[in-house]
Amino acid sequence: MRKFKYFMLVLIILVLFGNVSAQSADEILSKADSVMNAPSDMVAVEKMILIDKDGSRKVREVKIYQKGSEKRLIRFLSPADVRSVGFLRLAADRLYLYLPAFRRVRRIASSVKNENFMGTDFSYEDMSQSEYGKDYKPKLIKKTENQFVLELTPRAGADVSYGKLLAYIDKSDYVVRKVEFFDTDGNQVKILTIDNVKKIDGYRIGTEMEMKTVKNGHRTLLKLSKIQFDQRLKDNIFSERNLKRPE
């Protein structure tokens, strides 16, 4: 009888563990998405450094406005040749680019979402990504002492260009620390690393990010500063009309 009870206890633990394992990937990704979108809104200044394989650099400065997980406005402040260029995201399929030289707003077609944004290593798709769980189905493939490693594959009907992602998520705070991007043939094409994670006004955020293109070694380094959360941003900030206004 004692052996039978022990066997049943082990069986129950195995069943429960199996169910947790099956559900844990969705839970982990959901928590990571919720951490990314925890503030109601955000305003920040971002230094954007484009680095060639030979080490030569171009430095730009932009201002970012974010509201919820959908609305995002990015406006270039310097240098002069890109000043007032703007990018607006209203939804995953509603992306806009403003080029002051032409004085018009251009809607970004889905067919060009995988093109690089303003010479950076981030595509328009990367710039608009805000919730991985909407587009990707997660699978927990590895646990380390400090991180979960999820394999993310596109959900049916998702408008994404990547074949899969590998997301490295910190166990302590569910902040995404690294993402590896693969094309539909399984080749690694880009690597995003997120560092210098800080707690600001109760929110955890990575203040330094680097996107590297594997093929040519080009990198884009982003450094956030003057970060402000929960500023009660108005919806009219995120409009085509406001996109054309200088900062």
MIVEXVEX-74963 format. One line per 4 residues: number of its first residue (from 1); their letters; for each residue z, y, x of C-alpha. Coordinates in pm, 1 decimal, decimal comma. Example, Ala and Ser with C-alpha at 12.3 -4.5 7.8 and 13.67 -1.06 7.14 Angstrom:
# MIVEXVEX-74963
1) AS) 780,0/-450,0/1230,0 ~ 714,0/-106,0/1367,0 .
***
This chain:
# MIVEXVEX-74963
1) MRKF) 0,0/0,0/0,0 ~ 86,8/240,6/280,8 ~ -247,3/171,9/449,2 ~ -426,5/226,6/119,9 .
5) KYFM) -252,8/560,6/65,3 ~ -338,3/665,5/420,5 ~ -700,0/563,9/366,2 ~ -720,2/762,9/41,5 .
9) LVLI) -566,0/1068,1/209,3 ~ -820,8/1053,4/490,1 ~ -1101,2/1006,1/236,8 ~ -988,8/1310,3/35,7 .
13) ILVL) -968,6/1523,2/351,0 ~ -1317,4/1416,4/455,0 ~ -1458,6/1494,2/111,2 ~ -1290,1/1833,3/100,5 .
17) FGNV) -1399,6/1911,5/455,6 ~ -1755,4/1815,3/370,7 ~ -1755,9/2047,4/71,3 ~ -1612,1/2333,2/277,0 .
21) SAQS) -1873,6/2276,5/546,0 ~ -2153,0/2281,6/288,0 ~ -2027,0/2607,9/138,9 ~ -1901,0/2779,9/450,5 .
25) ADEI) -2239,0/2910,2/568,2 ~ -2291,3/3105,7/245,8 ~ -1934,9/3231,4/258,0 ~ -1962,2/3342,2/621,0 .
29) LSKA) -2288,8/3526,6/562,9 ~ -2155,3/3687,5/245,9 ~ -1851,1/3816,8/436,9 ~ -2071,4/3946,2/719,2 .
33) DSVM) -2292,6/4129,7/468,6 ~ -1987,0/4275,7/295,4 ~ -1852,3/4406,6/628,0 ~ -2186,6/4574,5/703,4 .
37) NAPS) -2189,9/4741,4/361,8 ~ -1817,8/4803,8/312,2 ~ -1829,6/5189,4/319,1 ~ -1967,5/5364,1/12,7 .
41) DMVA) -2174,6/5579,2/249,0 ~ -2208,1/5686,7/611,5 ~ -2337,4/5979,0/817,3 ~ -2385,8/5946,9/1193,2 .
45) VEKM) -2576,9/6078,9/1491,8 ~ -2760,9/5821,7/1698,1 ~ -2895,1/5840,7/2052,2 ~ -3206,2/5625,7/2081,3 .
49) ILID) -3307,0/5518,8/2432,6 ~ -3640,7/5344,0/2485,1 ~ -3642,5/5147,4/2811,4 ~ -3956,4/4998,7/2972,0 .
53) KDGS) -3950,3/4684,7/3184,7 ~ -3971,2/4904,8/3497,7 ~ -3662,1/5100,0/3387,2 ~ -3832,0/5422,3/3276,7 .
57) RKVR) -3664,4/5582,4/2976,6 ~ -3735,3/5803,0/2677,7 ~ -3436,9/5954,1/2497,5 ~ -3437,8/6061,0/2134,4 .
61) EVKI) -3171,4/6172,3/1891,0 ~ -3167,0/6099,9/1519,4 ~ -2935,8/6156,3/1225,3 ~ -2863,6/5874,7/983,2 .
65) YQKG) -2758,8/5891,8/618,4 ~ -2667,8/5566,3/443,1 ~ -2548,4/5504,3/87,6 ~ -2459,3/5157,2/-28,8 .
69) SEKR) -2683,8/4876,7/89,8 ~ -3009,8/5021,2/-42,2 ~ -3045,0/5389,1/44,3 ~ -3107,2/5500,0/403,6 .
73) LIRF) -3251,7/5820,3/552,5 ~ -3325,1/5861,6/923,8 ~ -3441,3/6196,5/1061,1 ~ -3538,4/6271,7/1422,3 .
77) LSPA) -3364,2/6571,1/1579,8 ~ -3517,1/6564,6/1928,5 ~ -3725,6/6582,9/2143,3 ~ -3971,5/6837,4/2005,5 .
81) DVRS) -4267,2/6597,9/1974,0 ~ -4084,8/6383,6/1716,5 ~ -3851,4/6640,9/1560,1 ~ -3837,0/6618,3/1178,3 .
85) VGFL) -4012,3/6281,4/1163,0 ~ -3828,6/6094,9/888,0 ~ -3785,0/5744,0/752,2 ~ -3660,2/5669,8/400,6 .
89) RLAA) -3553,0/5340,0/247,4 ~ -3491,4/5328,0/-126,4 ~ -3527,3/4950,9/-163,9 ~ -3662,5/4660,7/38,8 .
93) DRLY) -4012,6/4730,1/-96,0 ~ -3986,8/5109,5/-106,0 ~ -4012,7/5243,2/249,0 ~ -4149,4/5586,8/339,6 .
97) LYLP) -4241,9/5769,4/659,7 ~ -4276,6/6145,7/692,8 ~ -4490,8/6285,5/975,2 ~ -4453,0/6666,0/990,4 .
101) AFRR) -4786,3/6708,1/1173,5 ~ -4962,5/6587,2/857,5 ~ -4709,0/6737,8/616,9 ~ -4708,6/6436,8/392,1 .
105) VRRI) -4499,9/6134,0/307,6 ~ -4665,7/5795,2/356,5 ~ -4545,5/5485,0/180,2 ~ -4520,2/5189,7/417,1 .
109) ASSV) -4718,2/4893,1/289,6 ~ -4566,6/4547,8/299,5 ~ -4851,3/4435,2/525,6 ~ -4734,2/4663,8/810,0 .
113) KNEN) -4356,4/4615,4/778,8 ~ -4359,2/4408,3/1098,1 ~ -4508,0/4691,8/1306,5 ~ -4283,0/4880,3/1549,8 .
117) FMGT) -4108,0/5191,3/1424,9 ~ -4193,4/5499,0/1632,4 ~ -4249,7/5305,3/1955,3 ~ -3909,8/5130,3/1939,2 .
121) DFSY) -3843,7/4756,1/1943,1 ~ -3729,6/4775,7/1580,7 ~ -3989,6/4706,0/1315,3 ~ -3990,7/4879,5/977,5 .
125) EDMS) -3853,4/4553,8/842,5 ~ -3566,0/4565,3/1093,0 ~ -3492,9/4926,9/1004,7 ~ -3468,4/4841,4/635,8 .
129) QSEY) -3256,6/4525,3/669,0 ~ -2914,9/4569,3/512,1 ~ -2813,1/4234,1/360,2 ~ -2927,4/3914,3/527,3 .
133) GKDY) -2811,9/3700,8/236,0 ~ -3071,9/3847,9/1,4 ~ -3365,4/3728,9/210,7 ~ -3228,8/3437,1/410,7 .
137) KPKL) -3058,9/3106,2/337,5 ~ -2785,7/3027,4/593,4 ~ -2696,2/2704,2/767,3 ~ -2391,8/2672,6/991,7 .
141) IKKT) -2519,0/2507,4/1309,3 ~ -2239,3/2577,7/1554,8 ~ -1882,1/2700,0/1589,2 ~ -1745,8/2835,5/1914,7 .
145) ENQF) -1393,7/2953,2/1983,7 ~ -1479,8/3306,9/1873,5 ~ -1802,0/3288,2/1672,1 ~ -1993,7/3122,6/1392,5 .
149) VLEL) -2362,5/3060,4/1461,5 ~ -2581,9/3061,3/1151,8 ~ -2945,9/2964,3/1127,7 ~ -3111,4/3185,4/868,0 .
153) TPRA) -3438,9/3073,7/709,5 ~ -3635,7/3278,0/453,5 ~ -3558,8/3219,8/89,5 ~ -3847,3/3130,4/-139,5 .
157) GADV) -4045,6/3444,6/-215,7 ~ -3866,0/3662,7/42,2 ~ -4090,7/3933,3/185,7 ~ -4000,2/3880,7/552,5 .
161) SYGK) -4212,7/3820,0/860,5 ~ -3970,4/3608,8/1066,0 ~ -3968,5/3229,4/1062,0 ~ -3594,5/3214,8/1123,3 .
165) LLAY) -3299,7/3403,4/1269,0 ~ -2994,0/3291,3/1461,3 ~ -2695,0/3509,0/1374,0 ~ -2377,4/3510,5/1585,3 .
169) IDKS) -2083,6/3629,5/1374,3 ~ -1735,7/3707,1/1504,7 ~ -1467,4/3485,6/1351,0 ~ -1198,7/3754,2/1358,7 .
173) DYVV) -1376,1/4031,3/1169,2 ~ -1713,1/3889,1/1051,4 ~ -1906,7/4151,6/1245,3 ~ -2253,0/4032,0/1347,0 .
177) RKVE) -2260,0/4043,9/1728,5 ~ -2607,2/3906,0/1803,7 ~ -2925,5/3812,5/1620,1 ~ -3214,2/3616,1/1769,9 .
181) FFDT) -3548,0/3654,5/1592,4 ~ -3816,1/3382,7/1583,1 ~ -4172,7/3393,6/1455,3 ~ -4318,6/3139,9/1212,9 .
185) DGNQ) -4423,3/2918,0/1506,7 ~ -4064,8/2896,1/1631,5 ~ -4108,2/3130,5/1928,3 ~ -3824,4/3369,8/2010,8 .
189) VKIL) -3962,8/3721,5/1982,1 ~ -3664,2/3959,2/1986,5 ~ -3291,1/3966,6/2055,8 ~ -3047,7/4212,4/1898,0 .
193) TIDN) -2703,0/4254,5/2052,0 ~ -2422,8/4459,4/1896,9 ~ -2139,4/4586,3/2116,5 ~ -1852,3/4833,3/2138,7 .
197) VKKI) -1719,4/4740,4/1795,5 ~ -1469,8/4996,3/1670,9 ~ -1246,5/5036,5/1369,2 ~ -1312,8/5376,5/1215,3 .
201) DGYR) -1137,5/5484,4/893,7 ~ -1057,7/5119,6/826,2 ~ -1415,6/4994,9/872,2 ~ -1542,0/4776,3/1157,0 .
205) IGTE) -1872,6/4887,5/1307,0 ~ -2070,5/4818,7/1622,8 ~ -2140,3/5155,1/1784,6 ~ -2392,2/5026,4/2040,1 .
209) MEMK) -2695,9/4810,2/1966,7 ~ -2981,2/4686,9/2180,4 ~ -3304,4/4531,0/2059,1 ~ -3510,3/4356,4/2326,6 .
213) TVKN) -3868,1/4235,1/2290,3 ~ -3887,0/3903,3/2473,5 ~ -4259,6/3914,0/2557,4 ~ -4269,4/4243,8/2746,8 .
217) GHRT) -3904,2/4309,3/2830,7 ~ -3904,1/4645,7/2651,4 ~ -3565,8/4747,2/2507,3 ~ -3431,7/5000,2/2259,7 .
221) LLKL) -3068,1/5102,7/2296,3 ~ -2889,9/5275,2/2008,4 ~ -2559,3/5459,6/2048,4 ~ -2378,9/5591,1/1740,6 .
225) SKIQ) -2151,9/5894,3/1744,6 ~ -1998,9/6143,5/1500,6 ~ -1960,4/5861,0/1249,8 ~ -1825,9/5962,6/909,1 .
229) FDQR) -1764,5/5730,7/616,0 ~ -1721,5/5785,7/241,6 ~ -1865,2/6137,5/233,2 ~ -1973,6/6116,1/-133,2 .
233) LKDN) -2339,1/6162,2/-47,3 ~ -2556,1/6268,4/-340,0 ~ -2850,3/6057,2/-448,1 ~ -3095,1/6348,3/-406,4 .
237) IFSE) -3048,4/6324,1/-28,3 ~ -3246,9/6001,7/-50,8 ~ -3567,6/6139,9/-195,1 ~ -3923,1/6202,8/-78,6 .
241) RNLK) -3866,7/6573,0/-132,3 ~ -3562,6/6582,1/93,5 ~ -3739,3/6361,9/348,9 ~ -3973,1/6655,6/425,3 .
245) RPE) -3692,3/6904,8/482,2 ~ -3591,9/6984,4/843,6 ~ -3236,8/6902,9/952,7 .
***
